[in-house]
Amino acid sequence: MVQAYILIQTEVGKASAVAEVISKIDGVIQAEDVTGPYDVIVRAQADTVDDLGRMVVARVQQVDGITRTLTCPVVHI
């Protein structure tokens, strides 16, 4: 199982709606609207890195109001 944080920038005023829509995507553990350089932070999981990438590109980035994403995989060192 691979987990990652997805940092999301949205259009002005869209953070809450984006977080709500993303929270319903399969594989999303948590989605919160936050303050700072990013508007929404998501914790997600998938079986493989490839599955995670497909989720981000095919599902998360298609949500209306998102302008940029940055995916940060969790590592266990």
N, C-alpha and C positions, 0 to 999 in steps of 0.2 A: 504494500500500500504506500502510495506517495501522497504527501500533503504539501500544500503551498499556501502562502499568503498572496493575494492578488490585490495590488494597490491600484485604485481607480480614480481618475479625474473625470469630472462630469461637467456638463453645461451648468451655468449658474441656476440655482434653485431646483436642480433635479436629483440631488444626492439621496434624499429620502425615498423617492419613487424608485430610483435605480437599486438601492439596497433592498427594497421590498420585493422587486421582481427577481433579483438575483438570489434572494434567500429561498426561492421556490425551485431553483434548478437542482436536479439530482447531482449529488456529490458535494454540494455546498453545505458546510458545517455551520457557518455563521457569516452574516453580512451586517456590517454596522456603518452608519454614516458618522463621520468624524470631522474634526477641524484640522487645519494644517495644509500642507502642500497637496495632500490627497483628500478626496471627498468621501470615499467609501473604502473600507478594508474588508476583504473577504478571506475566510479560511475554507479551503476546499480540499477534497481528496479524490483520488482515482487509483485504479489498479496499477497503472504504469505511467511513466513520464509522458509517453505518447498519448495515452488516454487523457491525461491532464491537459496537454497542449490542445487536443481536439476540443475539450470542454471549453477552454478559454476562447479559442478562435471561433468555434461554431455556435456556442451558446452565450457566453458572457459578453463578448465584444459586440454581439448583435443587439444587445439591449439598448433601447432608445435613450439618448442623453449622455452616453459615454463618449469621452473624447480621447482617452488614453488609458492603457493598462500596463502594469509592470508586475510580472509573476516572479515570486521569490520562493523557490522550493525549500522546504524544511530539510535540514541535514542533521544527522546524528553522528557526531565525531567522538 
